[in-house]
Amino acid sequence: MTRVLVVDDQPLVRQAVRDILIDGGIEVVGEAANGREAVAAVRASTPDVVVMDIRMPELDGIEATVQIMSAPLSMTTRVLILTTFEEDDYVIAALRAGASGFIGKGAEPEDIVKAVRVIHRGEALLSSAATRALIERSVLPQHPRPDAWESEPLRQLTEREREVLLLVAGGASNQAIADDLVISPHTAKTHVNRIMSKLHAGDRAQLVIQAYESGLVVPSRGAEQRD
């Protein structure tokens, strides 16, 4: 059974998430009200998944994720960010810190349960609703920054892999990629796995980060422009 630690500074949110997970057949091994408590709880119980809020007192979810993911004793623990998407930068920072995905606090109960199971299986979760919120103020340009594809390791990608990476950065699932490129879902998954290998990315979340950092995804609608 999947073992989960629920972390949020609001007691009502913790209780709601706890009830949702238990009703979904998931074991909740503990709760924490801030990042510092979360780090200690992970060390004590080594949960499979930490459902982590971002904005919390004492130690926020980003720094807590960094500490959890860098701890030798919690190498099997994965972090799912539960957020309201108020600040895109927080979500990006959390993924860069090692979180495996994110989902909104307004998600349906069954989607939260499914997200935890996906994370526990070792996959990354970039739900369509969450990704749309994340990239709402960004665009995937028709022509990426001129030198983006020339940088290492992006230059290693084939033309098809470049197409797939842009779709992944936009939040597309394997099925959506398959539909867009008129290929099978299995082929889409194979392309994604090869891209992750070439870019040394642990999961799809890290591919999104690399797309942002390389200039394949550029700020828009009032966000700061890249140099």
Helices and strands as residue ranges (DSSP letters): E 3-7, H 11-23, E 27-32, H 35-45, E 49-52, H 61-70, G 72-74, E 78-83, H 88-97, E 101-104, H 109-120, E 125-126, H 128-134, E 138-139, G 148-150, G 154-156, H 159-169, H 174-181, H 185-198, H 204-214, E 218-219
